[in-house]
């Protein structure tokens, strides 16, 4: 069986409200590494950065960013 895998279009977080942005910025101060990383990813995605760019900056895999 053959599968055609096309180029995947980037997925971004939608525009964040001011309240959402502030909540994510507060999350950057969390004692939970998971919460900090998730907030970093969401804020960078909202700025239009691609998964591979975010992954490189945060030293994780593209798939971790997409998840």
N, C-alpha and C positions, 0 to 999 in steps of 0.2 A: 504494500500500500504506500502510495506517495502522497505527501502533504506539501502544499505550497505555503511557505511561510513568507508573508509579505513584510514590508517595513512597518513596524508598529509605530503608531502616532503617539507622541508624548502625552501623558496624562498629568494634568496640573490640578492643584487645589483651586476651588473657585475663589472669587474675590472675597476676602475676609472683611467682616465688619470691624469697626474700631473696637468693639467689645471683645470680639474673638481674637483680634491681634493682641490686645492687652492681656487676655487670659493666657495666650501662648507665650507671650513675653514673661509673664509671671511663672509659667511652667519651666522656664529656663533656670529658675532658681530652686527647683525641686531637689530633694535629697534622693529621688529615684532616678537612676541613670536612664531607665526606659522612658520616663516622662520627659526628661531633658532632651534625649535623642529624638523622640517623636515631635516635640515642639520645634526643634531645630529643622527637621525635615519639612514640616508643614509650613513654617515661615519661609524657608528657601523656595519651596514649591510655589507658594503664593506670589513670590517675586518673579516667577517665570523660569527658574532654573530647572534644567532637565535632571532626570534621575541619575544619569552617569556623572554629571557635574557635582551633584549633591553627595553622591557616594564617594567620589574622589576627595572632596573637602572634609567629609566626616569619617573617612577611612573605614568604609563599610562597602558591602556589595550593592550593585544596582538593584538586585532583587529585594534586598532588605529595605531599600528606599521605597520601591513600588509596593511592598507589602504594607 
